[in-house]
Amino acid sequence: MHHFDWSGIPGALPTLWTGAIITFKITLCAIAVGILWGTLLALMRLSGVKPLEWFAKGYVTIFRSIPLVMVLLWFFLIVPQVLQNVLGLSPDIDIRLASAMIAFSLFEAAYYSEIIRAGIQAVPRGQVNASFALGMRYGQAMQFVVLPQAFRAMVPLLLTQAIVLFQDTSLVYVISLADFFRTATNIGDRDGTMVEMVLFAGACYFVICVIASSLVKGLQKKVAR
């Protein structure tokens, strides 16, 4: 029978916090870039310009059809040289972290795109027609009338996807990036407390996600009023 030993957790907290910072960096980067790029993809899908529609539809279909683990491995094994040559990244930059940020951002954009597209389509067509009647162009109507209304309704869904993204960041273990979960397992392997550290890491994810979900539910109620 396994005898639990929790005594090593307090001393491991500073190291775990270092891993947590990496997890938060990936999450925040993927949310920001994912929503921005996802919005552009959604607008392409609704633009009526066939090449843009085909590109956006193909992009979304490809990324939603491939497991996230495989995307992470692709970006880590294939893309680093491209990132360094094209973007001119310094050799001092942690290529695993850069690869993870880009992979998550591009992957999540496909999911954000569908949420945003549905939100835009939910805005009554009369709002767009009224904008045109006021002399606005299509881009102005989207920027000043449609998108603000759409995003107000979509915020709960976008935040829910962000919670899923936060959970998925633990998959960076496949590229040996020392995020929160990987750091916890490394400490557990070193100290012989693997079960305790995995349980503790799981509890941390659980608490953060429950709190975030409660905040999202509260926000949904406010939006629904």
Stockholm file with secondary structure:
# STOCKHOLM 1.0

chainA/1-225         MHHFDWSGIPGALPTLWTGAIITFKITLCAIAVGILWGTLLALMRLSGVKPLEWFAKGYVTIFRSIPLVMVLLWFFLIVPQVLQNVLGLSPDIDIRLASAMIAFSLFEAAYYSEIIRAGIQAVPRGQVNASFALGMRYGQAMQFVVLPQAFRAMVPLLLTQAIVLFQDTSLVYVISLADFFRTATNIGDRDGTMVEMVLFAGACYFVICVIASSLVKGLQKKVAR
#=GR chainA/1-225 SS CCCCCCTTHHHHHHHHHHHHHHHHHHHHHHHHHHHHHHHHHHHHHTSCCHHHHHHHHHHHHHHHHSCHHHHHHHHHHTSHHHHHHHSCCCTTSCHHHHHHHHHHHHHHHHHHHHHHHHHHHHSCHHHHHHHHHTTCCHHHHIIIIIHHHHHHHHHHHHHHHHHHHHHHGGGGGGGTCCCHHHHHHHHHHHHTCHHHHHHHHHHHHHHHHHHHHHHHHHHHHHHHC
#=GC SS_cons         CCCCCCTTHHHHHHHHHHHHHHHHHHHHHHHHHHHHHHHHHHHHHTSCCHHHHHHHHHHHHHHHHSCHHHHHHHHHHTSHHHHHHHSCCCTTSCHHHHHHHHHHHHHHHHHHHHHHHHHHHHSCHHHHHHHHHTTCCHHHHIIIIIHHHHHHHHHHHHHHHHHHHHHHGGGGGGGTCCCHHHHHHHHHHHHTCHHHHHHHHHHHHHHHHHHHHHHHHHHHHHHHC
//
